[in-house]
Amino acid sequence: MSVVPGPPPVVCPICRTEAPPRKLACMKCGTRLDVFAAPAGSPSGTNISEHQKSKLVAILLCCLGFVGIAGMHRFYTEKNSTGLAMLLTFGGLFVWTWYDLRVLIEGDFVDDRGLPLR
């Protein structure tokens, strides 16, 4: 009788930590693994930097008057549902826009896949 092997473990594309199969997020850095994870021992095939959005562009979109209030930086980072919410609420009456600007400048803003902006 032969044993059928389970799915291989995956490697986090950000911190290179090996995680158990079917894990949704890296246990070390919290990066979502369901999008970019490659099996352990295999080359990462995906160049993460090609998929990351520019921090400078997001900051400029957030700062530019109506564009920031309308949440264009959220659409740029593919956070479409929250971008639409910002558009309909005028950036949460500016509060949400100021908060996002602070988070962008501090470098904690991530795109829809959980990747930090470059």
C-alpha positions as CSV (number, residue, x, y, z in Angstrom):
1,M,0.0,0.0,0.0
2,S,1.4,3.4,-1.0
3,V,1.0,6.6,1.1
4,V,-0.3,9.6,-0.7
5,P,1.7,12.7,0.3
6,G,-0.2,15.8,1.4
7,P,0.3,19.2,0.0
8,P,3.9,20.6,0.4
9,P,4.6,23.3,2.9
10,V,4.7,26.9,1.5
11,V,7.3,29.6,1.8
12,C,6.3,33.2,2.6
13,P,7.4,35.5,-0.2
14,I,8.3,38.3,2.1
15,C,10.2,36.8,5.0
16,R,11.0,33.4,3.5
17,T,9.6,31.5,6.5
18,E,8.2,28.0,5.8
19,A,4.6,27.6,6.8
20,P,2.4,24.5,6.9
21,P,0.2,23.7,3.9
22,R,-3.2,25.4,3.6
23,K,-2.1,28.2,6.0
24,L,-3.7,31.5,5.0
25,A,-1.1,33.8,6.5
26,C,2.5,33.7,7.5
27,M,3.0,33.0,11.2
28,K,6.0,35.4,11.4
29,C,5.0,38.5,9.3
30,G,1.3,38.0,8.6
31,T,1.6,38.1,4.8
32,R,-1.3,36.4,3.0
33,L,-0.1,33.1,1.6
34,D,-3.0,32.1,-0.6
35,V,-1.9,34.5,-3.4
36,F,1.9,34.2,-3.7
37,A,3.0,31.1,-1.8
38,A,5.3,28.7,-3.6
39,P,6.0,25.2,-2.4
40,A,9.0,24.9,-0.1
41,G,12.2,24.1,-2.0
42,S,11.0,25.5,-5.3
43,P,12.1,28.8,-6.7
44,S,9.7,31.6,-5.9
45,G,8.7,32.2,-9.6
46,T,6.9,35.4,-8.7
47,N,8.8,38.6,-8.5
48,I,7.0,40.3,-5.6
49,S,8.3,43.7,-6.4
50,E,6.6,43.7,-9.8
51,H,3.3,43.4,-8.0
52,Q,3.9,46.0,-5.3
53,K,2.4,49.4,-5.7
54,S,4.5,52.6,-5.3
55,K,4.2,54.3,-1.9
56,L,5.0,57.7,-3.5
57,V,2.2,57.4,-6.0
58,A,-0.3,56.4,-3.3
59,I,0.8,59.4,-1.1
60,L,0.4,61.8,-4.0
61,L,-3.1,60.4,-4.8
62,C,-4.0,60.8,-1.2
63,C,-2.8,64.4,-0.9
64,L,-4.3,65.9,-4.1
65,G,-7.5,67.6,-3.0
66,F,-10.6,65.9,-4.4
67,V,-8.5,62.9,-5.6
68,G,-7.6,62.1,-2.0
69,I,-11.1,62.7,-0.6
70,A,-12.4,60.4,-3.4
71,G,-10.2,57.6,-2.3
72,M,-8.2,57.2,-5.5
73,H,-5.2,55.9,-3.5
74,R,-7.5,53.1,-2.4
75,F,-8.4,52.3,-6.0
76,Y,-4.7,52.4,-6.9
77,T,-3.9,49.8,-4.3
78,E,-6.9,47.7,-5.5
79,K,-8.9,48.2,-2.3
80,N,-12.0,49.0,-4.4
81,S,-14.7,48.5,-1.8
82,T,-13.1,50.9,0.7
83,G,-12.2,53.2,-2.2
84,L,-15.9,53.3,-3.1
85,A,-16.8,54.0,0.6
86,M,-14.4,56.9,0.6
87,L,-15.8,58.2,-2.6
88,L,-19.4,58.2,-1.2
89,T,-18.5,59.7,2.2
90,F,-16.0,62.3,0.9
91,G,-13.1,60.6,2.6
92,G,-15.1,60.0,5.8
93,L,-15.5,63.8,5.9
94,F,-11.7,64.1,5.6
95,V,-10.9,62.1,8.7
96,W,-10.4,58.9,6.7
97,T,-8.2,60.7,4.2
98,W,-6.0,62.2,6.9
99,Y,-5.7,58.8,8.6
100,D,-4.7,57.1,5.4
101,L,-2.1,59.8,4.7
102,R,-0.6,59.3,8.1
103,V,-0.5,55.5,7.6
104,L,1.0,55.9,4.1
105,I,3.8,58.2,5.4
106,E,4.6,55.8,8.3
107,G,4.8,53.0,5.8
108,D,2.2,50.7,7.3
109,F,-0.3,50.9,4.4
110,V,-0.7,47.6,2.5
111,D,-2.4,46.7,-0.8
112,D,-5.3,44.4,-1.2
113,R,-3.0,41.3,-1.1
114,G,-1.4,42.4,2.1
115,L,1.9,43.5,0.5
116,P,3.6,46.6,1.7
117,L,4.0,49.5,-0.7
118,R,7.5,49.9,-2.2
